[in-house]
Amino acid sequence: MYAWGDHRRFNSYSGYFRRTFGGRVQKISVDAGFSCPNRDGKIGEGGCTFCNNGAFTPSYCIPAKSIGRQIAEGIEFHGRRYRAASRYLVYFQSFSNTYAPLERLRALYGEALAYPGVAGIVIGTRPDCVDAEKLDYLAEIARDRYVAVEFGIESTCDETLRAVNRGHDFACARRAVEMAAERGLHVGAHFILGLPGETDEMLLEQVATINSLPLTTVKFHQLQVFRGTPMAAQYDADPRRFRFWEVGQYIDLFVEILRRLRPDLVVERFASEAPPRYHYGRNWGLIRNETLLAMLEKRLEERGAYQGEIFIPLCSNH
């Protein structure tokens, strides 16, 4: 039994949900038709070099459908794959889901929260697409509903963020995370492991920076190159800039990340899968997340390792 109260050697998302809601909760993705400021010309065009949202968007998520219809179809979709849940979190997933006037956000989030069985919302967005007014509104909702804001941060290294055309620096990400946490919101962050130029040593060193953020949850994904992205063209031009772990190597790296990770941080994901039609360059083929999870748990058990095993809290001057 570990600090988070279950048998797993890391602080799992499913365990977090059980503690928070007292039972199974299912996330239902929706696409509300948002864009991004580095796609529409506000700060740039073309988007992040790695981005192909279609690779992670369920087939029922079509902006032309109402939020309510997408939720209904999502519940049916997940009901065929998983044990039925009694409550749901609506996940505004595609692109930057706070990148609109507040009145539009009120209407979209309100429609989601009004759907029967919805316990709250999870909002995926960019650090440069939130402000005090929008976060204050989310804090109002959070008084009696679950509200999480999930920021795409991708890397703590400014040089990497520039190289992938992210359009913001890490200082912007830190400010956004802190502003959301100050309002009592559940705050998540997404990081990509293996972006060009980043070594294993850099990825292990950035864990201390991640630990310093007031986050509730973290998502890690291995780098995947997708068809039709600027990164696919970069891969064609110079494949030597890219490195792809074998599955076992990646599992070993992530064990070392977990050993350094703050124990109270909830690990939502540590790897990702996408339909083969999107794959470009080297990939792991058809390995499901369930299989990867079993491999991670086996490796942790073999090594006697666990999350936070060698975590070092930052010294306080107080």
HELIX and SHEET records of a PDB file:
HELIX    1   1 TYR A   13  PHE A   21  1                                   9    
HELIX    2   2 ASN A   53  PHE A   56  5                                   4    
HELIX    3   3 ILE A   67  ARG A   81  1                                  15    
HELIX    4   4 LEU A  102  LEU A  113  1                                  12    
HELIX    5   5 PRO A  127  CYS A  129  5                                   3    
HELIX    6   6 ALA A  132  ILE A  141  1                                  10    
HELIX    7   7 ASP A  158  ALA A  163  1                                   6    
HELIX    8   8 PHE A  170  GLU A  182  1                                  13    
HELIX    9   9 ASP A  200  ASN A  211  1                                  12    
HELIX   10  10 PRO A  230  ALA A  237  1                                   8    
HELIX   11  11 PRO A  239  ARG A  241  5                                   3    
HELIX   12  12 VAL A  247  ARG A  260  1                                  14    
HELIX   13  13 PRO A  276  TYR A  278  5                                   3    
HELIX   14  14 ASN A  289  ARG A  303  1                                  15    
SHEET    1   A 7 VAL A  25  VAL A  30  0                                        
SHEET    2   A 7 ARG A  87  PHE A  92  1                                        
SHEET    3   A 7 VAL A 118  THR A 125  1                                        
SHEET    4   A 7 TYR A 146  GLU A 154  1                                        
SHEET    5   A 7 HIS A 186  LEU A 193  1                                        
SHEET    6   A 7 THR A 217  GLN A 222  1                                        
SHEET    7   A 7 VAL A 266  ARG A 269  1                                        
SHEET    1   B 2 VAL A 225  PHE A 226  0                                        
SHEET    2   B 2 HIS A 279  TYR A 280 -1                                        
END                                                                             
